[in-house]
Amino acid sequence: MRIWGITGGRRGNDVLVEGVAKALGGELRLIHAALRAPYKWLAPYRLAEGEAARDPQIAAPFPDMVIASGRQAVPHTRYIKRALGGDVFTVFLQDPIIAPRQFDFVWAPTHDRCAGAMSTLLSPHSMDADMLKNAAVAMQARLLPHSPKGKAVAVLIGGPNKVYPFGADEMQNLADGLGTIAAQGHFLMISMSRRSPDSYADRLRAALPADSYFLWDGTGDNPYHAMLGLAERIIVTADSVNMVGEACLPGVPVQVFALKGGSAKFNRFHRALTEADMTRPFIDRLEDWPTQSHNATAEIAAAIEAAYAARKNI
């Protein structure tokens, strides 16, 4: 199956598309929609479709399926559907803002409350247990230079966004809390995102005892998957739905560091995970409770396969 993945270029949207395409086993071509002003502001509405038609990336040979995510991808997806006379299966991941019936299949996370879409609590991604295990074996000596007397803890830190300001005071509180558990003998494997200010790493170094942590500085191979594979506990900041969802894959206790701000959607997401006992808050100490691995990707891909087969009368 030839698949075009279309997004506006945000990594969070790319992850959704890549994960579902991988689960479907298709050959993926990832396209970042190129919409100029004022059309990028008019997306997802039909007035932007003329600009999508002029994008040189949209040319034959056309795919069997389009998997799109993010409002900037809507005009491209609708244009392709119309240009091919409907002879392409279109999938949209997340709330498309416009009516879901404009696509052949729509998935949206439960917290989006998108009527007419398939919904799951967690978002899709491209990781699986074997990937984490293999990465852990390859990088164990780098990430865990010695056996800690406590737990190996993966710490996933995001950064400021339009929903969470995530200020320096909050980063200091997190650093202090991590310093407390590091002093108890736990070893921290810390990953920071593209949104993390450089000063946040400085606060961590000042707060953590020597030889109690690994902090990825952006050089060498990204250890993110290995950290998840090695982790006996995970601490993750609240600013990313994808990051929190990915933390639920290894099947170990996940604690979320709450941040000021938020939105109705984010609040619904975090509340649902807490009520399902998939996550608990992190406040200066590790917690332990029975957990299991959670991954919605296969369920979403199976629903898409069934809808695609029904459409093609396979």
Residue pairs with C-beta under 8 A, 6 or more apart in sequence:
1 24
1 25
1 26
1 27
1 64
1 65
2 26
2 27
2 29
2 61
2 63
2 64
2 65
3 21
3 24
3 26
3 27
3 28
3 29
3 63
3 64
3 65
3 66
3 67
4 28
4 29
4 31
4 62
4 63
4 65
4 66
4 67
4 80
5 14
5 17
5 18
5 21
5 28
5 29
5 30
5 31
5 66
5 67
5 68
5 69
6 17
6 30
6 31
6 32
6 33
6 66
6 67
6 68
6 69
6 73
6 76
6 77
7 13
7 14
7 17
7 30
7 31
7 32
7 33
7 68
7 69
7 70
7 72
7 73
8 32
8 33
8 35
8 43
8 70
8 71
8 72
8 73
9 32
9 33
9 72
10 70
11 194
12 240
12 241
12 242
13 69
13 70
13 73
13 93
13 94
14 30
14 69
15 123
15 125
15 126
15 242
16 69
16 93
16 94
16 123
16 124
16 125
16 242
17 28
17 30
17 67
17 68
17 69
17 93
18 28
18 30
18 125
18 126
19 124
19 125
19 126
19 127
19 297
20 67
20 91
20 93
20 124
20 297
20 300
20 301
20 304
21 28
21 67
22 28
22 126
23 124
23 297
23 298
23 300
23 301
24 65
24 301
24 304
24 305
26 64
26 65
29 63
31 57
31 58
31 76
33 43
33 52
33 55
33 70
33 72
33 73
33 75
33 76
34 55
34 57
35 43
35 48
35 51
35 52
35 55
35 72
35 75
36 51
39 47
39 48
39 50
39 51
39 52
39 75
40 48
40 72
42 48
42 75
43 71
43 72
43 73
43 74
43 75
44 71
44 72
44 74
44 75
44 96
44 97
44 98
45 75
45 98
46 75
46 78
48 74
48 75
49 75
49 78
49 79
49 82
51 75
52 58
52 75
52 76
52 78
52 79
53 79
53 83
55 76
58 76
58 79
58 80
62 80
62 84
62 88
63 88
64 88
64 89
65 88
65 89
65 90
65 91
65 308
66 77
66 80
66 81
66 88
66 89
66 90
66 91
67 91
67 92
67 93
68 74
68 76
68 77
68 90
68 91
68 92
68 93
69 92
69 93
69 94
70 94
71 96
71 97
73 92
74 92
74 96
74 97
74 98
77 90
77 92
77 103
78 102
80 88
80 90
81 88
81 90
81 103
89 104
89 105
89 307
89 308
89 311
89 312
90 103
90 104
90 105
91 103
91 104
91 105
91 106
91 107
91 304
92 100
92 103
92 105
92 106
92 107
93 106
93 107
93 108
93 124
94 107
94 108
94 109
94 112
95 108
95 112
95 114
95 117
96 102
96 103
96 106
96 114
99 116
100 106
100 114
100 115
100 116
100 117
101 116
104 307
104 308
104 311
105 118
105 303
105 304
105 307
105 308
106 114
106 116
106 117
106 118
107 117
107 118
107 119
107 120
107 124
107 300
107 303
107 304
108 114
108 117
108 118
108 119
109 119
109 120
109 121
109 122
109 123
109 241
109 269
110 119
110 120
110 121
110 268
110 269
110 272
111 241
111 265
111 266
111 268
111 269
111 272
112 119
112 265
113 268
118 300
118 303
120 296
120 299
120 300
121 269
121 272
121 273
121 276
121 296
122 245
122 248
122 294
122 295
122 296
123 241
123 242
123 245
123 296
124 296
124 297
124 300
124 301
125 242
125 245
125 246
125 249
125 295
125 297
126 297
127 225
127 228
127 246
127 249
127 295
128 249
128 295
129 249
129 250
129 293
131 225
131 229
132 225
132 226
132 228
132 229
132 249
132 250
133 229
134 229
135 223
135 225
135 226
135 228
135 229
136 225
136 226
136 229
136 230
137 229
138 226
139 221
139 223
139 226
139 230
140 226
140 230
142 214
142 223
142 226
143 189
143 214
143 223
143 226
143 227
143 230
144 152
144 187
144 189
144 214
144 230
145 211
145 214
146 187
146 211
148 185
148 186
148 187
149 185
150 181
150 184
150 185
150 186
150 187
151 186
151 187
151 232
151 233
151 286
152 186
152 187
152 189
152 230
152 231
152 232
152 233
153 181
153 186
153 187
153 188
153 189
153 231
153 232
153 233
153 234
153 235
153 286
154 189
154 190
154 191
154 227
154 228
154 230
154 231
154 233
154 234
154 235
154 247
155 178
155 188
155 189
155 190
155 191
155 234
155 235
155 236
156 191
156 193
156 227
156 234
156 235
156 236
156 237
156 243
156 247
157 174
157 190
157 191
157 192
157 193
157 196
157 200
157 236
157 237
158 164
158 166
158 193
158 195
158 196
158 237
158 239
158 240
158 243
159 166
159 192
159 193
159 194
159 195
159 196
159 197
159 200
159 239
160 166
160 167
160 195
160 197
160 239
161 195
161 239
163 239
163 261
163 262
163 263
163 266
164 238
164 239
164 259
164 260
164 261
164 262
164 266
165 259
165 260
165 261
166 237
166 239
166 259
166 260
166 261
167 260
168 199
168 200
168 203
170 259
170 260
171 199
171 200
171 203
172 203
172 207
174 237
174 257
175 200
175 203
175 204
175 206
175 207
175 208
176 207
176 284
177 257
177 282
177 283
177 284
178 188
178 190
178 204
178 207
178 208
178 213
178 235
179 207
179 208
179 209
180 284
180 285
181 188
181 284
181 285
181 286
182 188
182 208
182 209
182 212
182 213
183 209
183 212
186 212
186 233
186 286
187 212
187 213
187 214
188 208
188 212
188 213
188 214
189 213
189 214
189 223
189 227
189 230
189 231
190 204
190 213
190 214
190 215
190 216
191 216
191 223
191 224
191 227
192 200
192 201
192 215
192 216
193 240
193 243
195 239
201 215
201 217
204 213
204 215
205 215
214 223
216 222
216 223
228 234
228 246
228 247
228 249
228 250
229 250
231 250
231 252
232 252
233 252
233 253
233 255
233 286
234 247
234 250
234 252
234 253
234 254
234 255
235 254
235 255
235 256
235 257
235 282
236 243
236 244
236 247
236 254
236 255
236 256
236 257
237 243
237 256
237 257
237 259
238 244
238 256
238 257
238 258
238 259
238 262
238 266
238 270
239 259
241 266
241 269
244 254
244 256
244 269
244 270
244 273
244 279
245 294
245 296
247 254
247 279
248 254
248 273
248 278
248 279
248 293
248 294
248 295
249 293
249 294
249 295
250 293
251 291
251 292
251 293
251 294
252 291
253 280
253 286
253 287
253 288
253 289
253 291
254 278
254 279
254 280
254 291
255 279
255 280
255 281
255 282
255 286
255 287
256 270
256 273
256 279
256 280
256 281
256 282
257 281
257 282
258 270
258 281
262 270
270 279
273 279
274 280
274 281
277 289
278 291
278 294
280 287
280 289
308 314
